[in-house]
Amino acid sequence: MFKIASFARPACPTFSTAALLAASLLAAPLLPAAGADAQGLVAEAPPLETLFDAAPAGAEVVWAVPSLRGFSDRIANFAANTGLDRHAPELLDALDAFKQEMDLHEGVDDEGPLLVVLSGLGTAIDAQLDDDPNNDDIVPMAVMLVPVSDYAAFITSLGGDPEADIADVLINHEEGFARHINGYAAIAPTLEAAEAYAPGDAGDEMVDATGELAADYFSQGQLLMYVDVKALAPSLKPAIARAVDEIQNEMGHGNDPMERALPALMNGYATLANGLIDGTDTFVYAIDLAEAGLGITLGGQLIEGSTFAGMFKPANLVNDDAPADNAADAPADEDANLLRRLPDQAHLFAAGVDLTRFDLDAFLAATQELAANLGQMANEEDNLPIKQIVALYTDMLNVAPDATAMASVMYAPEPAAMMGGGFFNQLSVTATPDAQGTLKRQKEVMAKLNDLVIPMSADDDEAGEALSFETTYTEKALEIDGTQVDQYQVKTVFPPSLVKEMGPAGMVMGGSGTGGYLAATKNHVLVTTVTDPQLVTRGLKALDAEDGLGSDITLTQLRDTHLPADPSVEAYVSVSGIANTVNPFLMMFAPGGEQVDVPADLPPVGLGGSSDGDSVVLRLFMPADVFKFGVDTFEQFAPEAQDAPQPRGRRAPRAI
């Protein structure tokens, strides 16, 4: 049938294909890029308010493509510019591929928008939770709105009677029922659904509910999804509770203490999920494609007064509903982009958090409550130290309670160090007015690890079957330009039986550990994960400047152009750093020692998020140059791919 059969069974091909604009579109990992050319599609598509007016009142989930041809043209240009068309020629006309798959050959308005509306999801979830076999037929209903320029030709091509008020049609080899509504052919899986479908004219409310921070990206999107979380919450929460109950009944009965603790862990995840549901009014998703690259934007409106919304309330708004009146009361922003204070050198990953954009007390309180609940669920007869682990984790969260910003970079490891297991070459910095206190608390937490013993079996007769830790802490191990540098070491001690089972890897891991340096300046605490004096020296020097990694031109251009302004969180994956890290291995193992040709100016993949207490937005951006680099690298190491058949008879993409 055209409808979704049940939660346990996959959605029917018609629904999933229409919702995502054909499988050919799924083949390209599409993501958003705001910019001048993003406005080109907006001019071709109707205003979002008009677009969503077509959705019925109470629609729980709505997918929309504002312009079929506009989206298809963007995909075509992007594929041609990055070389993706050489391996997926159907991308040169994704709209044609969609129409061919769906058997839509006549009467489609190629310039118009397409919508897929899902209704009755909450009711269907409730029905499934009743465990009544008679409820199996109660399923969510998907209605597809196809834009038509000639309704009669459209219906006739699908085997229907264009004169009928509701026509029986066969779409993608499945039965459906179609009505002509405001320029659309509304295709439903049942006659009743087709008769009942009516536009809700609620586009204004739906667009407003996307949240202020996500609104711009949503308006520029070429593939959109809107979810009414508030409407679904009464059904989603019992469904989560049922899932947790089933896990608790089916698991946690073995001899492995960690397995027996899994139900408690799942309960923790359920608490988090319920918090998200209780705190989120709407959820929106947008794909936007431009010449510069692709991105995905997630966002939503928060429920005022909820715990979740409170966590995302900036520090200067926690006690008032307006920003601080004077600079003395406002949080300092000199460390908001703390990545500027970390050394600019070859790296794999970098991330920064502006903690003044969150209510840390609310975060800590919620985390401690969750941790306490997990501790209370500990099965003491298993001798598993859940409460001790929870207490230790809570202490770790409170190491820097007054922190205003944090940043961390995983630098590209030296080949020799990588061969010896020194892959995690990480440098982190925390901005805090209590740097010395943070350093002291870090030392105390590390010492508590020595008392933590995690049994690997519930059988007390198996002596030594436990995981433990050995830590050392040496104060004033180094002194760099008058700054005291401490050294730490954490060794993980695996049980003998596990080491034996792991074979050669166990010989290496059996006494594995990590270590590094810690240093506190006036307002910063710096930590490394390797005992490299040069790295900690460079880190201390970079703290006094603001021209470090966060000032790199490829990173700043991506941040300023394609990520949310004033991000609460930001993260970057250096594709060039990863490729250059792999090259030494290719020299040894690739045929002929061929290495990846890495462009010097290859930009990173970026992720940015922002919050204001009322809404949130999270945006991923992947530059077109990264796609092109991926295609070129694939072809470099798979020459036969260059012999793939080239597209023929495709329409040349229009200029955008």
Beta strands, then each sheet from edge to edge (+ up, - down):
strand 1: 61-65
strand 2: 114-119
strand 3: 141-147
strand 4: 167-171
strand 5: 174-181
strand 6: 184-188
strand 7: 223-227
strand 8: 283-290
strand 9: 293-301
strand 10: 347-354
strand 11: 405-411
strand 12: 425-431
strand 13: 453-455
strand 14: 466-480
strand 15: 483-493
strand 16: 513-520
strand 17: 524-528
strand 18: 569-573
strand 19: 605-611
strand 20: 615-623
sheet 1: 4+ 5- 6+ 3- 2+ 1- 7+ 8- 9+ 20- 19+ 18- 10+ 11- 12+ 17- 16+ 15- 14+ 13-
end
